[in-house]
Structures are given as structure tokens and as C-alpha cells.
Amino acid sequence: MGLYRDQGVVLRTIKLGESDRIVTFVTQGHGKVRAVAKGVRKTKSRFGGRLEPTGHVSLLMYEGRELDVVTQAEALDHFRSIREDLDRLARATTMLEAVDQVAQERQPGARLYQMLVGALRALAARNAPLLVPAFFLKLLALEGFQPVLDGCAACGSAGPLVAFDLIEGGALCRPCARGPAVSPEALDLMHRVLDGGLAGVLNEPPGPATAEVDHLATHALEHHIERRLRSVTVLD
């Protein structure tokens, strides 16, 4: 046990006593970490405003048996455009909740941390309709549960693919069809997200296909984590 440095994003906080908080981070080098920020709720706290959800910070922490202790926190990104826009904040909160569900405590996951920081930076720059569903699809791929989109997830045929089933794990042809219908346009968007075309997808305007991808990606992630995302109801 001892002091260590890392970088992290604040996923959530809960009150502890009269002036402290327990802060949950996803970090670059230590995975998900829960730590006590002492005195952080006092008006004269040295780093209270930096330890709010979406905060991207450089940390000095003391490792404890159950909870670590934050001894220093310096802001790396303020994400002011997210915090000052209720819609962007709701979208950011949904991504934070998703990461909180899949991240493992004290299990290094630099790629997950980098994905979240990148998504928050993209959201701060532009409130793209497909940013959150694209993040969910990328998160599923990182977890090893990338949806099958190149052929029927049940029989392997080339299609045409007309449905999307979470139990089978992806798109389905007409003879195997079960679950909600999926359009060719939505399949194309999901393909592009997962095959290196994310930048172009984020430029897509709102429409039936983007709404379809949003619905499918959200339910696919919820199926994977086996629970509803509470923050999704805010977006709805």
C-alpha cells in the first residue's frame, strides 16, 4: 500500500458523512477505483469542483484496503460545454453509467478509459445523434460481444438480413428472423461504427435509421449488462 499517481474520469459520487464523498473513477492504470475525497463538500475544498461526474483529472491517491483516499486532483479537461448543456450532460451520464457497469475494480483497462475520454471530448465538441449508441457498440466490441452484422448470426447466410436478435447475437436472415426488424440503413451505420467509419457516422443527421441504431445499441448493451440503464430514461 502507498501513494500512486494516475489519470481518471469521475463516474459517480455519493455522500459520506457531513463533508466527504466516495468518488468512483475509471482510471488509465488501475481500472475502476473507489476513493474517499475528504472535505470535498466544504465550500473551501481544494478540489471539490474537479471531482464531479465527467471530471477528467490527474490524481494522487493513497491505496487503502477497501477505499483509496484522494490526496490531490488536478483538472485535465473541464468539459464545460457538457456541464452547461442539459442534453449533453444526460448523454454523458449515460456513458458514465455504462462504463461503471462494465469496468472491473482494480483491473487495468486503459482502452476503456481512452474510449470514454475520447467520447467525452467528441461530445464536448459536438452533440452528434449517434455518439452514445456508437459508444455502446464500441463498448460491446471491447467486451468481446460485438454484434454479428456480416451474415446471419444464426445460420451464417449472407442474407438479406432483416432482424436483430440479442440472444442470437446480431442480425438475422428472413428464415431465422426473430426480434425487432432492422433496416439496411441501420445495419450500414452499425457496420461503419465498428469498421473504422465512426467519424462519418457522427456527421449523420437525425432520422429513422439513427433512431433505430440508438434503440438497438441501447438494448444490446442492456442485454449484456443484464440491467436497464437508469440514465437512459432521462434521454427518453
Secondary structure, DSSP 8 states (H G I E B T S, - for coil): --EEEEEEEEEEEEEETTTEEEEEEEETTTEEEEEEETTTTSTT-SSGGGSSTT-EEEEEEE--SSSEEEEEEEEEE--HHHHT-HHHHHHHHHHHHHHHHH--BT---HHHHHHHHHHHHHHHH---TTHHHHHHHHHHHHTT---B-SS-TTT-----EEEEETTTTEEEETTT--SSB--HHHHHHHHHHHTT-HHHHTT--SSHHHHHHHHHHHHHHHHHHTS--TTHHHH-
